[in-house]
Amino acid sequence: MPTQAEIDRGNGIMIGGYLDGRKIVGGQLYQQEQSDYPAYIQKLKDGFPAYLAKIKESIPVQMQDKSPHIKTNDLVEPAYRMLYATIKDDDWEKKIAYAVSIYKIISDKTMGNVAFNDYLKLVYSYLMSRALPKPESATFADGVYVAHQIISDKFECLSNQTIGKNQLINYARALLAELSNKAFVPNDLQQQSSLFSRYGIGYDLLFIHVNPFELFDMLWE
């Protein structure tokens, strides 16, 4: 178990690496004040609300979802149900517990920020997994957004899971192909999903949903 001084240092390395690099308190703070990690982290915490406000201000106004419900399409509906069930039924709690254990093993020596980064993103994906629209109410836009997450974003870790004789990524590709054939443009269509405005693309909205200070503290409670 690291000493409190090591935890304070790790706090500075982890969170400072994410937030100070974004210059949320004027920039160059890490180079100037890394010798006093508690004071350094406090300045980052003080600047964090304003940083979140800027992120929220940059989110486009949610587009009206005018796309049909997936239940109106005999190919899209089963594909979405497969994506939905696999994401929902995945053992997220086990994955999170494993990520924490790995982080603590690594951090005893290095306070490794790669492990903490993985932990942040895993918690974010878990939270998003709880918010997926049910198949009964999901729209084409929702289906496209979730399919994109399987292929190249927050649920990519599940893409190679075997469902029947196919991998999950094949169901995501089939869903996108079907809607492309219906004269939709998937990249544009997904922007109508409420998931798009809430969770974004990539990890640009991560800090709106996951507070890195609270998450780091929870590791050592």
C-alpha positions as CSV (number, residue, x, y, z in Angstrom):
1,M,0.0,0.0,0.0
2,P,1.5,3.4,-1.0
3,T,2.1,6.0,1.6
4,Q,-0.1,9.1,1.7
5,A,2.7,11.1,0.2
6,E,2.9,8.6,-2.7
7,I,-0.9,8.8,-3.1
8,D,-0.7,12.6,-3.2
9,R,2.0,12.4,-5.8
10,G,0.0,9.9,-7.8
11,N,-3.0,12.2,-7.6
12,G,-0.9,15.0,-9.1
13,I,0.5,12.8,-11.8
14,M,-2.8,11.2,-12.8
15,I,-5.2,14.1,-12.6
16,G,-2.6,16.7,-13.4
17,G,-1.8,14.9,-16.6
18,Y,-5.4,15.1,-17.8
19,L,-6.4,18.5,-16.6
20,D,-3.3,20.7,-16.4
21,G,-2.5,19.7,-20.0
22,R,-5.8,21.4,-20.9
23,K,-4.7,24.6,-19.2
24,I,-7.8,24.8,-17.0
25,V,-6.0,27.1,-14.6
26,G,-3.8,29.0,-16.9
27,G,-1.3,26.4,-18.0
28,Q,2.2,25.4,-16.9
29,L,0.9,24.7,-13.4
30,Y,2.4,21.2,-13.4
31,Q,5.9,22.4,-14.1
32,Q,5.6,25.2,-11.5
33,E,4.1,23.5,-8.6
34,Q,4.5,19.7,-8.8
35,S,6.6,19.7,-5.7
36,D,3.6,20.5,-3.6
37,Y,1.0,18.1,-4.8
38,P,-1.9,18.8,-2.4
39,A,-1.8,22.5,-3.2
40,Y,-1.4,21.7,-6.9
41,I,-4.4,19.4,-6.9
42,Q,-6.5,21.9,-5.0
43,K,-5.9,24.5,-7.7
44,L,-6.9,22.0,-10.3
45,K,-10.1,21.2,-8.3
46,D,-10.8,24.9,-8.0
47,G,-10.6,25.3,-11.7
48,F,-12.5,22.2,-12.6
49,P,-16.0,23.6,-12.5
50,A,-15.2,26.3,-15.0
51,Y,-13.6,23.7,-17.2
52,L,-16.7,21.6,-17.1
53,A,-18.8,24.7,-17.9
54,K,-16.7,25.2,-21.1
55,I,-17.3,21.6,-22.1
56,K,-21.0,21.9,-21.6
57,E,-21.1,25.1,-23.6
58,S,-19.5,23.4,-26.5
59,I,-22.1,20.7,-26.8
60,P,-24.4,21.3,-29.8
61,V,-28.1,21.6,-29.1
62,Q,-29.6,18.1,-29.5
63,M,-31.2,17.6,-32.8
64,Q,-34.7,16.3,-33.0
65,D,-34.8,12.6,-33.6
66,K,-37.1,12.2,-36.6
67,S,-35.9,8.7,-37.5
68,P,-38.2,5.7,-37.3
69,H,-38.3,3.2,-34.4
70,I,-36.1,0.2,-35.0
71,K,-39.1,-2.1,-34.5
72,T,-40.3,-0.9,-38.0
73,N,-37.4,-2.7,-39.7
74,D,-37.1,-6.5,-39.5
75,L,-33.3,-6.4,-39.9
76,V,-32.4,-3.5,-37.7
77,E,-34.4,-4.6,-34.7
78,P,-32.8,-8.0,-34.1
79,A,-29.3,-6.5,-34.7
80,Y,-30.0,-3.7,-32.2
81,R,-31.4,-6.2,-29.7
82,M,-28.2,-8.2,-30.0
83,L,-26.0,-5.1,-29.4
84,Y,-28.2,-4.0,-26.5
85,A,-28.3,-7.3,-24.7
86,T,-24.6,-7.9,-25.0
87,I,-23.7,-4.5,-23.7
88,K,-26.3,-4.7,-20.9
89,D,-25.4,-8.2,-19.8
90,D,-21.7,-7.7,-19.8
91,D,-20.1,-8.1,-16.3
92,W,-19.1,-4.4,-16.0
93,E,-18.7,-4.7,-12.2
94,K,-16.2,-7.5,-12.6
95,K,-14.3,-5.5,-15.2
96,I,-14.2,-2.4,-13.0
97,A,-13.0,-4.4,-10.0
98,Y,-10.2,-6.0,-12.1
99,A,-9.2,-2.6,-13.4
100,V,-8.9,-1.3,-9.9
101,S,-6.8,-4.3,-8.8
102,I,-4.5,-3.9,-11.7
103,Y,-4.2,-0.1,-11.0
104,K,-3.3,-0.7,-7.4
105,I,-0.7,-3.3,-8.3
106,I,1.0,-1.0,-10.8
107,S,0.6,2.1,-8.7
108,D,2.4,0.6,-5.8
109,K,5.5,1.3,-7.8
110,T,4.7,3.8,-10.5
111,M,1.2,5.2,-9.9
112,G,0.8,4.4,-13.6
113,N,-1.5,6.8,-15.4
114,V,-2.3,4.4,-18.2
115,A,-4.1,2.2,-15.8
116,F,-6.0,5.1,-14.3
117,N,-6.9,6.2,-17.8
118,D,-8.3,2.8,-18.5
119,Y,-10.2,2.9,-15.3
120,L,-11.8,6.3,-16.1
121,K,-12.9,5.1,-19.5
122,L,-14.3,1.8,-18.2
123,V,-16.4,3.6,-15.6
124,Y,-17.7,6.0,-18.4
125,S,-18.6,3.1,-20.6
126,Y,-20.4,1.4,-17.8
127,L,-22.5,4.5,-17.1
128,M,-23.3,4.7,-20.8
129,S,-24.3,1.1,-20.9
130,R,-27.0,1.7,-18.3
131,A,-28.5,4.5,-20.5
132,L,-29.1,2.6,-23.7
133,P,-32.6,3.0,-25.0
134,K,-34.6,-0.3,-24.8
135,P,-35.3,-2.0,-28.1
136,E,-39.0,-1.2,-27.7
137,S,-38.3,2.5,-27.8
138,A,-35.0,2.9,-29.7
139,T,-34.8,4.7,-33.0
140,F,-32.7,4.2,-36.1
141,A,-30.5,7.1,-34.8
142,D,-30.0,5.2,-31.5
143,G,-29.1,2.0,-33.4
144,V,-26.5,3.8,-35.5
145,Y,-24.9,5.5,-32.5
146,V,-24.6,2.2,-30.5
147,A,-23.3,0.4,-33.6
148,H,-20.6,3.0,-34.0
149,Q,-19.6,2.5,-30.3
150,I,-19.2,-1.2,-30.9
151,I,-17.0,-0.7,-34.0
152,S,-14.8,2.1,-32.9
153,D,-15.5,3.7,-29.6
154,K,-16.7,3.1,-26.0
155,F,-17.9,-0.5,-26.5
156,E,-15.2,-1.6,-28.9
157,C,-13.9,-4.0,-26.2
158,L,-17.0,-6.1,-26.8
159,S,-16.8,-6.1,-30.6
160,N,-15.2,-9.6,-30.9
161,Q,-17.6,-11.3,-28.6
162,T,-19.1,-14.4,-30.3
163,I,-22.9,-14.3,-30.5
164,G,-24.1,-17.6,-32.1
165,K,-21.9,-18.0,-35.1
166,N,-21.1,-14.3,-35.5
167,Q,-19.0,-11.7,-33.7
168,L,-20.9,-8.8,-32.3
169,I,-19.1,-6.4,-34.7
170,N,-20.9,-8.2,-37.5
171,Y,-24.3,-7.2,-36.1
172,A,-23.1,-3.6,-35.8
173,R,-21.9,-3.6,-39.4
174,A,-25.1,-5.2,-40.6
175,L,-27.2,-2.6,-38.9
176,L,-25.2,0.3,-40.4
177,A,-25.3,-1.4,-43.9
178,E,-29.1,-1.8,-43.7
179,L,-29.6,1.8,-42.9
180,S,-27.1,3.0,-45.5
181,N,-29.1,1.1,-48.0
182,K,-32.2,3.0,-46.9
183,A,-30.6,6.2,-48.0
184,F,-29.6,7.3,-44.5
185,V,-26.2,8.8,-43.8
186,P,-25.2,7.0,-40.6
187,N,-22.7,9.6,-39.4
188,D,-25.4,12.3,-39.7
189,L,-28.2,10.1,-38.4
190,Q,-26.5,9.2,-35.1
191,Q,-26.4,12.9,-34.2
192,Q,-30.2,12.7,-33.7
193,S,-29.8,10.2,-30.9
194,S,-30.1,11.5,-27.4
195,L,-27.0,9.4,-26.6
196,F,-25.0,11.5,-29.0
197,S,-25.7,14.8,-27.2
198,R,-25.3,13.1,-23.8
199,Y,-22.1,11.1,-24.4
200,G,-20.6,12.5,-27.5
201,I,-17.9,10.9,-29.7
202,G,-14.7,9.6,-28.3
203,Y,-14.1,10.7,-24.7
204,D,-14.7,14.5,-25.1
205,L,-17.6,14.4,-22.6
206,L,-16.0,12.0,-20.1
207,F,-15.5,14.5,-17.3
208,I,-19.2,15.5,-17.4
209,H,-20.0,12.0,-16.2
210,V,-16.9,10.9,-14.3
211,N,-15.2,13.2,-11.8
212,P,-11.5,12.2,-11.8
213,F,-10.9,13.6,-8.3
214,E,-13.7,11.6,-6.8
215,L,-12.7,8.4,-8.7
216,F,-9.1,8.7,-7.6
217,D,-10.1,9.2,-4.0
218,M,-12.3,6.1,-4.2
219,L,-9.3,3.9,-5.2
220,W,-7.8,4.5,-1.8
221,E,-10.8,4.6,0.6
